[in-house]
Amino acid sequence: MYLRTPKRYRPGRRRQLRLISRRTIFTLIVIVGGVLIGKYVWEHQGEVRSNVLPEIEGFAESVQTQVAPKPTLTPTPDLEIAQASCLSSYQQGNLDKAIEDCTVLADNNPNDVDLHYRVTHMLIITSNFGRDAEQLDRALAFAEKTINAAPEEPYGWAIRAMALDWQGNYGPALGSALHAMSLDETFAPTYAFLGEIYLDLGLSDVAQTYLDQALELDTSGLAVADTFRNMGLLYSYQGQWEDAIQPYQAAMQQAPHHSYIAIELANNYVALNQLDEAISVLAAALEPNPQDTGVLFALANIHVRNGNKERAYEYYRRCLDTDPDSIPCLSYLGGLLYYDGNYVTAITNLERAIELGSTDPDDFLQVGQAHAAQGRCDLATGFLQRGYQMVVENENYDKQSAFVNALQACGQIVNQPASASTPTPEATVETPE
C-alpha cells in the first residue's frame, strides 16, 4: 500500500498574463528587418552586386569543391584511333605498339577471329624465339580467345599449335594442328605450322611435305611468310646455309618488319662468313624498332666476331638499357668484360644472369674464374661446382676439363668421370680439410 505525500509548497513569483508572446515579437522584428534590407538592396543593386555577390559565389564554389568534387570520368578506348594505330604500327614494324592497339580492338570485337589470330601471331613472334615465357603465356591465352571467336573454324586451333610449338610442347601442338586440319583441309597456315612442328620433332622429310602443301594452298595470304621462314629454318637445321638464304629472303619480302626472320637470315650469313650482309640485314630490321633486344643482341655478337668490340659493347648496353633483365645480353656482355680483364663488372653481369635463371655453363665458369682472379676462391667455388655438375649431367666433355682446372686451382679435389666414353652418373667435388 502506497501513501501519497502532498508536494511541498514552493513560494515563487506570480505568473503574469501576456497578450503577445516573446516568439511573436521576435518574428515581427525579423520580418521588418528583412523588408528594410530588401528595400536597401533594391535601391542599391549595383553596389550590392559588385561587393557582395563575388564573395557569395566564391564561398559557394569553395563549398562545392570541398563537399562534392567533380567526378572523374572513366576513360573509354577510342576504337577509331586504336584501329588506325594498330594497322600503322604493324606496317611500320613497331609490333609492341601494334599488339597494344590491336588488343584493344580485339577486346571490343570478341568475334573477330582474324584480328585475334593476328594478335596471337604477333605475341608469338615477339617472344624472343620462345624464351619469353610470359609472352608465350599471353599468346596462348589469346589463342584460346581466337578459338572461342569461331570454334568451328581452323584459325584458333592452328595459331594455338604454333604457340605450343614455340613453347616446346610438341605433342599438344601436333594435336591442335591436326584438329585445325580436320576443320578445314584447305587452310594453309595449318600446314605451315605442321611443317615447323615436324621439323622440331626431327622429321625433316615430313616437314618438307607439309611446307610444300602450304605453298600450294596459299601464295599471298596469312601463311606465306611462315611457310618460307620454316623452309629456311629447315635448310638451316640441315646445315645448308646457302640454300636457306632464298626462302628467308622470300619470307622477308612478305613480312619485312618481322625481325625474328631477319635474325635467322643474318645467322645464315654469319655461318657463310658474310658478316657485312648479316649486319646490313639486322641494321635494316632495327630501323623501325630501335629497342628490339633480339636484333641488338645479334648485332653485338656479329661485331664481336668481326673484332669490333667497341660496337659490340654499344649494342649490348643498348640491349640492357631496353631490358635490364635480358639474360642473353647480361651473359654475353659479362663474357666480353671477363675476357677484357674487367672482372668486377663482369661478375656483376654474370651473377645477374645466373640469378635470373641462366643455364649457360660458361656463365658459371667465367664468374668463378673472375672471382678466383681476384683471390676470392671462397666466392668462386660455389659457382664452379654448380657449373661442373651441369656439364657432367649434360655430358659436355669439352667443358668438364675447364671446370676441373678452375676448381683445382682453388684447391678443390675433383672426382672426375672415369672416361668420356664411359661417364659415371655423378661427379663430386670435395673441399680438403
C-alpha positions in Angstrom: 0.0 0.0 0.0 1.4 3.3 -1.1 0.9 6.6 0.8 0.5 9.7 -1.2 2.6 12.6 0.1 1.4 16.1 -0.9 4.0 18.2 -2.7 5.7 20.8 -0.7 4.8 24.4 -1.2 7.5 26.5 -3.0 7.0 30.2 -3.0 7.6 32.0 -6.3 6.6 34.9 -8.5 3.1 35.1 -9.6 2.6 34.3 -13.2 1.8 37.3 -15.3 -0.6 37.4 -18.1 0.8 38.5 -21.5 -1.2 39.4 -24.6 1.7 38.9 -27.1 4.4 36.2 -26.7 8.1 36.8 -27.0 8.4 34.5 -30.0 5.8 36.5 -31.9 7.6 39.8 -31.1 10.9 38.2 -32.4 9.3 37.1 -35.6 7.9 40.6 -36.3 11.3 42.1 -35.8 12.9 39.6 -38.3 10.2 40.4 -40.9 10.5 44.1 -40.5 14.4 43.8 -40.8 14.1 41.6 -43.9 11.8 44.2 -45.5 14.2 47.0 -44.8 17.2 45.0 -46.1 15.3 44.1 -49.2 14.4 47.7 -49.8 18.1 48.7 -49.4 19.2 46.0 -51.8 16.7 47.1 -54.4 17.7 50.7 -54.2 21.4 49.9 -54.2 21.6 47.0 -56.7 24.9 48.0 -58.4 26.7 48.3 -55.2 25.5 45.0 -53.8 26.3 43.1 -57.0 29.8 44.4 -57.2 30.7 43.9 -53.5 28.6 41.1 -52.1 27.9 38.7 -54.9 31.6 37.8 -55.7 32.1 36.8 -52.1 29.0 34.7 -52.0 29.8 33.0 -55.3 33.4 32.3 -54.2 32.1 30.8 -51.0 29.6 28.6 -52.9 32.4 27.4 -55.3 34.7 26.6 -52.3 31.9 24.6 -50.6 31.1 22.7 -53.8 34.8 21.8 -54.3 35.2 20.6 -50.8 32.0 18.7 -50.3 31.1 17.4 -53.8 34.1 17.3 -56.1 33.5 16.8 -59.7 33.7 13.0 -60.5 36.5 11.8 -62.8 35.1 10.2 -65.9 36.1 6.6 -66.7 38.2 6.7 -69.8 36.9 4.6 -72.8 39.1 3.5 -75.6 38.9 5.4 -78.8 38.4 2.5 -81.2 38.9 4.5 -84.4 42.3 5.7 -83.1 43.2 2.2 -81.9 42.3 0.7 -85.3 44.4 3.3 -87.2 47.3 2.8 -84.8 47.0 -1.0 -84.9 47.4 -1.0 -88.7 50.1 1.7 -89.0 52.2 0.3 -86.1 52.2 -3.1 -87.7 53.1 -1.7 -91.1 56.0 0.3 -89.6 57.3 -2.7 -87.7 56.5 -1.4 -84.2 55.0 -4.7 -83.1 54.8 -3.9 -79.4 52.6 -0.9 -80.2 50.6 -2.9 -82.7 50.0 -5.5 -80.1 48.8 -2.9 -77.6 46.3 -1.2 -80.0 45.2 -4.4 -81.8 44.4 -5.9 -78.3 42.1 -3.0 -77.6 40.3 -3.7 -80.8 40.1 -7.4 -80.2 38.7 -7.0 -76.7 35.9 -4.9 -78.2 35.3 -7.3 -81.1 35.3 -10.7 -79.4 34.0 -12.5 -82.6 36.6 -11.1 -85.0 38.6 -14.3 -85.5 41.1 -12.8 -88.0 42.0 -10.0 -85.6 42.5 -12.4 -82.7 44.6 -14.7 -84.9 46.9 -11.8 -85.9 47.4 -10.6 -82.3 48.3 -14.1 -81.2 50.8 -14.4 -84.1 52.4 -11.1 -83.1 52.7 -12.2 -79.5 54.4 -15.5 -80.5 57.0 -13.9 -82.8 57.9 -11.3 -80.2 58.6 -13.9 -77.6 62.4 -14.0 -78.3 62.1 -17.4 -80.1 60.1 -18.8 -77.2 62.4 -17.7 -74.5 60.0 -15.2 -73.1 57.6 -17.5 -71.2 55.3 -14.7 -70.1 54.8 -13.5 -73.7 54.0 -17.1 -74.8 51.5 -17.4 -72.0 49.8 -14.3 -73.3 49.9 -15.8 -76.8 48.2 -19.0 -75.6 45.5 -17.0 -73.8 44.8 -15.1 -77.0 44.8 -18.3 -79.0 42.0 -19.6 -76.7 40.1 -16.4 -77.4 40.7 -17.0 -81.1 39.1 -20.4 -80.8 36.2 -19.0 -78.8 35.6 -16.4 -81.5 35.0 -19.2 -84.1 35.3 -22.7 -82.6 34.3 -24.4 -85.9 36.9 -22.6 -87.9 40.7 -23.6 -88.0 42.2 -20.1 -87.1 42.4 -20.6 -83.4 43.4 -24.2 -83.4 46.2 -23.5 -86.0 47.7 -20.5 -84.2 47.4 -22.3 -80.9 49.5 -25.1 -82.4 52.2 -22.5 -83.3 52.2 -21.1 -79.8 52.5 -24.6 -78.2 55.3 -25.5 -80.6 57.3 -22.4 -79.7 56.7 -23.3 -76.1 58.3 -26.7 -76.7 55.0 -28.7 -76.2 55.2 -30.6 -79.4 52.6 -33.2 -78.6 49.8 -30.8 -77.8 50.9 -28.6 -80.7 50.6 -31.5 -83.1 47.1 -32.4 -81.7 45.9 -28.8 -82.1 47.2 -28.5 -85.7 45.6 -31.8 -86.7 42.3 -30.7 -85.3 42.6 -27.5 -87.3 43.2 -29.6 -90.4 40.2 -31.7 -89.7 38.0 -28.5 -89.6 39.4 -27.2 -92.9 41.8 -29.1 -95.1 42.5 -26.0 -97.3 43.7 -23.7 -94.5 47.3 -23.1 -95.4 48.6 -21.8 -92.0 47.9 -25.2 -90.5 50.3 -26.9 -93.0 53.0 -24.2 -92.3 52.8 -24.9 -88.6 52.8 -28.6 -89.1 56.0 -28.2 -91.0 57.6 -26.4 -88.1 56.3 -29.0 -85.6 57.6 -31.9 -87.5 60.9 -30.1 -88.0 61.3 -29.6 -84.3 60.5 -33.3 -83.9 63.4 -34.1 -86.2 61.3 -35.4 -89.1 62.6 -33.2 -91.9 61.1 -35.1 -94.7 57.6 -34.9 -93.2 58.1 -31.2 -92.5 59.1 -30.6 -96.1 55.9 -32.3 -97.4 53.7 -30.1 -95.3 55.5 -26.9 -96.2 55.2 -27.8 -99.9 51.4 -28.3 -99.4 51.2 -24.9 -97.6 52.7 -23.1 -100.6 50.3 -25.0 -103.0 47.3 -23.7 -101.0 48.4 -20.1 -100.4 50.9 -17.9 -102.2 49.8 -14.5 -100.9 47.9 -14.8 -97.7 48.4 -15.5 -94.0 50.7 -18.5 -94.4 53.3 -17.4 -96.9 55.8 -15.7 -94.6 55.5 -18.5 -92.1 56.0 -21.1 -94.8 59.1 -19.5 -96.3 60.6 -18.9 -92.9 60.1 -22.5 -91.9 61.6 -23.7 -95.2 64.7 -21.5 -94.4 64.8 -23.0 -90.9 64.6 -26.5 -92.3 67.7 -25.9 -94.5 69.5 -24.2 -91.6 68.9 -27.2 -89.4 70.5 -29.4 -92.0 73.5 -27.0 -92.3 72.5 -26.0 -95.8 73.2 -22.3 -95.2 73.3 -21.2 -98.8 70.0 -22.9 -99.6 68.4 -21.3 -96.7 69.1 -17.7 -97.9 66.5 -17.6 -100.7 63.4 -18.8 -98.6 64.4 -16.5 -95.8 64.6 -13.6 -98.3 61.2 -14.6 -99.7 59.8 -14.5 -96.1 61.3 -11.1 -95.6 59.5 -9.8 -98.7 56.2 -11.0 -97.3 56.9 -9.7 -93.8 59.6 -7.1 -94.0 59.3 -6.0 -90.4 59.3 -9.3 -88.7 62.7 -9.0 -87.0 62.9 -12.7 -85.9 63.1 -13.6 -89.6 65.9 -11.1 -90.1 67.8 -12.5 -87.2 67.6 -16.0 -88.6 68.6 -14.8 -92.1 71.6 -13.0 -90.6 72.6 -16.2 -88.8 72.9 -17.9 -92.1 75.0 -15.1 -93.5 77.3 -15.4 -90.4 77.6 -19.2 -91.0 78.7 -18.3 -94.5 81.1 -15.7 -93.1 79.3 -13.0 -94.9 79.3 -10.6 -92.0 78.7 -7.4 -93.9 75.5 -8.9 -95.3 74.4 -10.0 -91.8 75.0 -6.6 -90.4 73.1 -4.9 -93.2 70.0 -7.2 -92.7 70.0 -6.5 -89.0 70.5 -2.8 -89.3 67.5 -2.6 -91.6 65.4 -4.6 -89.1 66.5 -2.2 -86.3 65.4 1.0 -88.0 61.6 0.7 -87.4 62.1 -0.6 -83.8 65.4 0.6 -82.3 64.6 -1.1 -79.0 64.4 -4.7 -80.4 66.6 -6.6 -78.0 66.8 -9.6 -80.2 68.3 -7.6 -83.1 70.6 -5.6 -80.7 71.9 -8.9 -79.2 72.5 -10.3 -82.7 74.4 -7.2 -83.9 76.6 -7.2 -80.8 77.5 -10.9 -81.4 78.4 -10.2 -85.0 80.6 -7.3 -84.1 82.4 -9.5 -81.5 83.0 -12.0 -84.3 84.1 -9.1 -86.6 86.7 -7.9 -84.0 84.9 -4.6 -83.4 84.5 -4.8 -79.6 83.5 -1.1 -79.2 80.4 -1.6 -81.4 79.7 -4.8 -79.5 79.7 -3.1 -76.2 77.5 -0.4 -77.6 74.8 -2.9 -78.7 75.0 -5.0 -75.6 74.5 -1.9 -73.5 71.6 -0.7 -75.6 70.0 -4.1 -75.2 70.3 -3.8 -71.4 69.1 -0.2 -71.4 65.9 -1.5 -73.0 65.6 -4.7 -70.9 67.9 -4.8 -67.8 66.8 -8.4 -67.3 67.8 -9.7 -70.7 69.7 -12.9 -69.8 71.5 -13.3 -73.2 72.8 -9.7 -73.1 73.9 -10.0 -69.5 75.6 -13.2 -70.2 77.5 -12.2 -73.3 78.4 -8.8 -72.1 79.7 -10.4 -68.9 81.8 -12.8 -71.0 83.2 -10.0 -73.1 84.1 -8.0 -70.0 85.7 -11.1 -68.5 88.0 -11.6 -71.5 88.9 -7.9 -71.4 90.0 -8.3 -67.7 87.2 -6.2 -66.3 86.4 -8.7 -63.6 84.4 -6.5 -61.3 81.8 -5.5 -63.9 81.9 -9.0 -65.5 80.9 -10.5 -62.2 78.0 -8.1 -61.8 76.6 -9.0 -65.2 77.2 -12.8 -65.0 75.8 -13.2 -61.4 72.7 -11.3 -62.5 72.3 -13.6 -65.5 72.6 -16.6 -63.2 70.2 -15.1 -60.7 67.6 -14.6 -63.5 67.9 -18.3 -64.5 70.8 -18.7 -66.9 71.8 -22.3 -67.6 74.8 -21.5 -69.7 77.8 -23.2 -68.2 80.1 -20.5 -69.5 78.4 -18.0 -67.1 79.3 -20.2 -64.1 82.9 -20.8 -65.4 83.6 -17.2 -66.1 82.2 -15.8 -62.9 84.1 -18.4 -60.9 87.3 -17.6 -62.8 86.7 -13.9 -62.3 86.4 -14.3 -58.5 89.5 -16.5 -58.5 91.5 -14.0 -60.4 90.7 -11.5 -57.6 91.9 -14.0 -55.0 88.4 -14.9 -53.9 88.2 -18.6 -54.2 85.7 -18.7 -51.4 83.2 -16.9 -53.8 84.4 -18.8 -56.9 83.9 -22.4 -55.6 80.1 -22.4 -55.4 79.7 -21.2 -59.0 82.4 -23.6 -60.3 80.8 -26.6 -58.5 77.3 -25.8 -59.9 78.7 -25.4 -63.4 80.7 -28.6 -63.2 77.7 -30.6 -62.2 75.8 -29.1 -65.1 78.3 -30.1 -67.7 78.7 -33.6 -66.3 74.9 -34.1 -66.4 74.9 -32.8 -70.0 77.9 -35.0 -70.9 79.7 -31.9 -72.1 83.1 -33.3 -72.0 84.8 -30.4 -73.6 83.8 -28.1 -70.8 84.5 -30.6 -68.0 88.3 -30.1 -68.1 88.0 -26.3 -67.9 85.9 -26.6 -64.7 88.2 -29.2 -63.3 91.3 -27.0 -63.8 89.5 -24.0 -62.3 88.4 -26.0 -59.3 91.8 -27.5 -58.7 93.4 -24.0 -59.0 91.2 -23.1 -56.0 92.4 -26.2 -54.1 89.3 -28.4 -54.7 89.6 -32.1 -55.2 87.5 -33.3 -58.2 86.4 -36.9 -58.6 86.1 -37.0 -62.4 84.1 -39.5 -64.5 86.3 -42.5 -65.5 86.4 -41.5 -69.2 84.5 -39.7 -71.8 83.3 -43.0 -73.3 82.0 -44.4 -70.0 81.0 -41.5 -67.9 79.9 -42.1 -64.3 76.4 -40.9 -63.4 77.7 -38.3 -61.0 80.8 -36.3 -60.3 81.8 -34.9 -56.9 83.9 -32.1 -55.7 85.5 -32.3 -52.3 86.9 -29.5 -50.2 90.1 -30.6 -48.5 90.2 -30.0 -44.8 
